[in-house]
Amino acid sequence: MPPRFKNTSSPQALLDAAEAVALRDGVGKLTFDAVAAEAGMSKGGVLHHFASKDQLIEAMVRRTAGEWRDCYMGAYEQTPEGPGRMARGIINHCLMCDEAWTEPLRRRFSCVLAARHRRHLAELGHALLRCGT
């Protein structure tokens, strides 16, 4: 199977592959073998970047949190000052860019679901849900 992601050796490409697996097959099927196959590389290549499944899931959650933070701050900065600035910014962004919220959110929530399945990462998933909704 040819690689689905450019520069498959990069951690970002592996995170993309992990999200694709979790979204398509469910978080129960998120394994190093599945991520490696999705990225078109060896399991050892995945392990080079992520020594454990917990590290992989934590990286997925951290990336998602950063992207949401950047999105929210961008919406905030583009909104005129006044009461409810953040709420108005986020609502306007969602209304104007609804297609930007469907597929990316589906992909990103896959990492939250994966984190919730790992007992000690569950609180990280809960925190992300609280800040992302």
C-alpha positions as CSV (number, residue, x, y, z in Angstrom):
1,M,0.0,0.0,0.0
2,P,1.5,3.4,-0.9
3,P,1.8,6.0,1.8
4,R,-1.3,8.1,2.2
5,F,0.6,11.0,3.9
6,K,3.5,13.0,2.5
7,N,6.7,12.8,4.5
8,T,5.5,9.8,6.4
9,S,8.5,9.8,8.7
10,S,7.4,13.0,10.4
11,P,5.5,12.9,13.7
12,Q,2.8,15.1,12.2
13,A,2.2,12.6,9.4
14,L,1.9,9.8,11.9
15,L,-0.6,11.9,13.9
16,D,-2.6,12.4,10.7
17,A,-2.5,8.6,10.2
18,A,-3.5,7.9,13.7
19,E,-6.5,10.2,13.4
20,A,-7.5,8.6,10.2
21,V,-7.4,5.1,11.8
22,A,-9.4,6.3,14.8
23,L,-12.0,8.0,12.7
24,R,-12.4,5.2,10.1
25,D,-12.0,2.1,12.3
26,G,-12.7,3.4,15.8
27,V,-10.4,4.0,18.7
28,G,-10.4,0.4,19.7
29,K,-8.5,-0.3,16.5
30,L,-5.9,2.4,17.0
31,T,-2.7,0.3,17.1
32,F,0.9,0.9,16.1
33,D,0.4,-1.6,13.3
34,A,-2.7,0.2,12.0
35,V,-1.0,3.6,12.2
36,A,2.1,2.2,10.4
37,A,0.0,0.7,7.6
38,E,-2.0,3.9,7.2
39,A,1.2,5.9,7.0
40,G,2.9,3.4,4.7
41,M,5.8,2.7,7.0
42,S,7.1,0.1,9.5
43,K,5.9,-0.3,13.1
44,G,9.5,0.5,14.1
45,G,9.2,3.8,12.3
46,V,6.2,4.7,14.4
47,L,8.0,3.5,17.6
48,H,10.9,5.8,16.7
49,H,8.7,8.8,17.3
50,F,6.2,7.4,19.9
51,A,7.5,4.9,22.4
52,S,4.1,4.0,23.6
53,K,0.5,4.3,22.6
54,D,0.0,6.7,25.4
55,Q,2.6,9.0,23.9
56,L,0.9,8.8,20.6
57,I,-2.5,9.7,22.0
58,E,-1.1,12.5,24.2
59,A,0.6,14.0,21.1
60,M,-2.8,13.8,19.2
61,V,-4.5,15.6,22.1
62,R,-1.8,18.2,22.5
63,R,-1.9,19.0,18.7
64,T,-5.7,19.3,18.8
65,A,-5.6,21.6,21.9
66,G,-3.1,23.8,20.1
67,E,-5.1,24.0,17.0
68,W,-8.3,24.8,18.9
69,R,-6.5,27.4,20.9
70,D,-5.1,29.0,17.7
71,C,-8.6,29.0,16.1
72,Y,-10.3,30.5,19.1
73,M,-7.6,33.2,19.6
74,G,-7.9,34.0,15.9
75,A,-11.6,34.4,16.2
76,Y,-11.1,36.6,19.3
77,E,-8.6,38.9,17.7
78,Q,-10.9,39.5,14.7
79,T,-13.8,40.5,16.8
80,P,-14.4,44.0,18.0
81,E,-13.9,44.7,21.7
82,G,-16.9,44.6,24.0
83,P,-18.8,42.3,26.2
84,G,-18.8,38.7,25.2
85,R,-16.0,39.2,22.7
86,M,-14.7,35.6,22.8
87,A,-18.2,34.1,22.5
88,R,-19.1,36.5,19.6
89,G,-15.9,35.7,17.8
90,I,-16.4,31.9,18.1
91,I,-20.0,32.1,17.1
92,N,-19.2,34.3,14.1
93,H,-16.4,32.0,13.0
94,C,-18.6,28.9,13.3
95,L,-21.4,30.5,11.3
96,M,-19.1,31.7,8.5
97,C,-17.0,28.6,8.3
98,D,-19.3,25.7,9.0
99,E,-17.4,23.4,6.6
100,A,-14.2,24.1,8.5
101,W,-15.8,22.6,11.6
102,T,-17.3,19.4,10.3
103,E,-14.4,17.1,9.1
104,P,-11.7,18.6,11.2
105,L,-13.8,18.3,14.3
106,R,-14.6,14.7,13.5
107,R,-10.9,13.9,13.0
108,R,-9.8,15.8,16.1
109,F,-12.4,14.3,18.4
110,S,-11.0,10.9,17.5
111,C,-8.0,11.8,19.7
112,V,-10.2,12.8,22.6
113,L,-12.1,9.5,22.3
114,A,-8.8,7.6,22.2
115,A,-7.5,9.5,25.3
116,R,-10.7,8.7,27.2
117,H,-10.1,5.0,26.6
118,R,-6.7,5.2,28.3
119,R,-7.4,5.4,32.0
120,H,-4.6,7.8,33.0
121,L,-5.1,10.0,29.9
122,A,-8.9,10.3,30.5
123,E,-8.5,13.5,32.5
124,L,-6.6,15.1,29.6
125,G,-9.4,14.1,27.3
126,H,-12.0,15.6,29.6
127,A,-10.0,18.8,29.9
128,L,-9.8,19.1,26.1
129,L,-13.5,18.6,25.8
130,R,-14.1,21.3,28.4
131,C,-11.9,23.9,26.6
132,G,-13.1,22.9,23.1
133,T,-16.8,23.1,23.5
